[in-house]
Amino acid sequence: MMFKVHDDWKRSLSAEDEARLNAILRRVAKHRPAYRGAHDVRIAQLWAAMLEIDKEKSSGYMDLEKRVRRIEIIFEAIADKLREEEMKNKMLKESLEKF
């Protein structure tokens, strides 16, 4: 029994995934002079794709790291303010007990 092979397998992906894949492929095309000279062009092209994906991930990671650090600073400031309020309340309570 023979099966029909779909050459354009990307069409089986969701529209969003196909668009993302095409964007990656456009970025990988920038490395064409490098991978065309490789012994195994397909493997070199995969490595170029991995490089582009790693760049994308790294740039997003830095943004995320900055946002997390900003949130940490905000929470530290809130915690400091709460400690300060607790100390004031404790001192006020002790002052009232002495009075």
N, C-alpha and C positions, 0 to 999 in steps of 0.2 A: 504494500500500500504506500502510495506516495503522498507526502504532505507538502502543502504550499508554504514556502518560506517567505516571510515578510522581510524584505531588505531594509525598509525604513522602520526599524523597530522603535524609533523615537516617537512615532505617532501613537504608539500604545501607551505612552506616558500621559499623565494628566497635562492639561494645557500649561499649568503653572510650572510643573517639573520640566516640561519640554523647553519652556522659555528660559528657565534657569540653566539648563544644560547647554542651550545655544549660547547663552551669555558666557559661560565657562569656555566653550569652544572658541568663541571670538577672542577671548583673552589668551588662550593657548596659541592661537594663530600668530601672535606676536613673536613666539619662539620658533617659528617655522624654520628660519635659517639654521638654528642649532640642531633641531631634531631631524631635519632632512639629511644632514651629513652623518647621522648615526648608522651603525651597522644594522640595527633593527629599529626602523623608524617608528613602528607602532609602540614599542616599549618606551622609546624616548619621548614620544608624544604623551604617553600616560604619565611619565615622570614630570613633564612640563605642566600637565593638568594638575598633578598633585602639588606642584610648586605654586600655581595660581590659587588653588583652594587653600593652601596653608597661608599664603599672603592675606587672603580674604579673612580667614579665621583669626589671624594675628591682629589685624587692624580692628576687628570687632572686639577682640579680647581686651585690647588696650582701652577702648571706650568703656567697656563694661567695668574694667578695673578702676577707672577714674570715677565712674558713677558709684560704685560700691564704696570707695574711699570717701566720697562726699557724704554718703549716707552714714558711714561710720562716724565722721566728724559731727554730723548733726546729732546722732544718738549720744555721742560722748558729751556734747554740750547740754543736752537735755538731762542726762544722768548727773552731770555736775550741778546743774540748777536744782534738781531734786534733792541732792545731798545737802546743798546749801540751805534749802528750805527746811529740811529735816533738822539740821543743826540749829537754825533759828528757832524752830518750834521747841526743840529740846531745851535750849537756853531760856526761852520764854517760860516754859513749864517749870524749870528749876528756879527761875527768878520768882515766879508766882508762889511756889511752894515755900520759899524762904520768907516771903512777905507775909 
